[in-house]
Amino acid sequence: MLKNELQISFKDWLNIIVIGAFFGFFQSLILYFLNEKLQNIFTVIFSICTAFFITIFAVFLISISNRYFLPEIDKKYWYFFSLFFSFLSGFFGFCLSFFIFFDVDFELILLIKTFWLNIAVVIGFLTLLIALILHKFVSLKNKNIEIEKEILDTKLKSLENELNPHFLFNALNSVSELIYIDKIKAENAVLQLSKFLRNAINKESLITLESEIFMVQTYVSIENIRFDNKIILNIDDYEEFKSFKIPKFSIQLLVENSIKHGYLGDILNIHIKFENNYIKVLNDGKISENIEFKTGLNNLKNRLSLLNIGELKFNTDGKFMIFSIILKDK
């Protein structure tokens, strides 16, 4: 949580740089109209340098304080120290610019030599005010991000809670059929189901491909108790993809639907293939041209959309029925 609250995005830094540029521009305008003798290119150069150094100090001090200083102190003091560092950015930025041009014989330097420290303090407070506005802006933005994340998590959990009973209902139906046919197989199915659910109890919406494949293998072993080992699972080498994150129950759902729509009573070969950003589940059973997306498939389609990581497709090529997860390029 602390890491998220103290994190400043690239866009936020860009805003700081833009504000710094405007600060230098307005400073040069003030000096330009303050005195006719200051209406020269040097006034603009000095103002730009001052704004540049203030921005550099701001980036440096904010980065250092957010990474090393603020996490070590009580959160109630963050606000005070953040504003203090902002003041220092303006103060030191002006001082550095002034001393770089100290020996340059220009009217502006000669004019402010006697009260440069007062100007540095004033600019420090101006920087502090700008930081105050930015702080409010970043805080509101982070709160909105947290709210959006909570809403997304709630939607995903709702979909997962819808999916778990769906899978459990189907699995228990399979076990109930076996109780009257073969008690030993039914007992084995319950043990396999327990193993599957133990691995499925995971609060994360995204799991590694390796974990998902393990769940798929366990699921097929459960189904094979009912289908007398007629479901043959073929999995491509996925060593280079095993750490990829995908939605929980995603490939399992596609394998489940391959069995549901493709099984004809004989051997059913199911292939899981990985091609660039595609995960394909193919079966050589019954070819169904149109598959209606019901609870499971609609659930997966919605989760892929909410997580913004890909989309679900279905097609046939005359020989195979193909379910595909098309992942977005990272």
Stockholm file with secondary structure:
# STOCKHOLM 1.0

chainA/1-330         MLKNELQISFKDWLNIIVIGAFFGFFQSLILYFLNEKLQNIFTVIFSICTAFFITIFAVFLISISNRYFLPEIDKKYWYFFSLFFSFLSGFFGFCLSFFIFFDVDFELILLIKTFWLNIAVVIGFLTLLIALILHKFVSLKNKNIEIEKEILDTKLKSLENELNPHFLFNALNSVSELIYIDKIKAENAVLQLSKFLRNAINKESLITLESEIFMVQTYVSIENIRFDNKIILNIDDYEEFKSFKIPKFSIQLLVENSIKHGYLGDILNIHIKFENNYIKVLNDGKISENIEFKTGLNNLKNRLSLLNIGELKFNTDGKFMIFSIILKDK
#=GR chainA/1-330 SS CHHHHHCCCHHHHHHHHHHHHHHHHHHHHHHHHHCGGGCSHHHHHHHHHHHHHHHHHHHHHHHHIIIIIGGGSCGGGHHHHHHHHHHHHHHHHHHHHHHHTTTSCCHHHHHHTTTHHHHHHHHHHHHHHHHHHHHHHHHHHHHHHHHHHHHHHHHHHHHHHHHHHHHHHHHHHHHHHHHHHCHHHHHHHHHHHHHHHHHHCCSCSEEEHHHHHHHHHHHHHHHHHHTTTCEEEEECCCGGGTTCEEETTHHHHHHHHHHHHHCCSSCEEEEEEEETTEEEEEESSCCCSCCCCCHHHHHHHHHHHHHTSEEEEEEECSSCEEEEEEECCC
#=GC SS_cons         CHHHHHCCCHHHHHHHHHHHHHHHHHHHHHHHHHCGGGCSHHHHHHHHHHHHHHHHHHHHHHHHIIIIIGGGSCGGGHHHHHHHHHHHHHHHHHHHHHHHTTTSCCHHHHHHTTTHHHHHHHHHHHHHHHHHHHHHHHHHHHHHHHHHHHHHHHHHHHHHHHHHHHHHHHHHHHHHHHHHHCHHHHHHHHHHHHHHHHHHCCSCSEEEHHHHHHHHHHHHHHHHHHTTTCEEEEECCCGGGTTCEEETTHHHHHHHHHHHHHCCSSCEEEEEEEETTEEEEEESSCCCSCCCCCHHHHHHHHHHHHHTSEEEEEEECSSCEEEEEEECCC
//
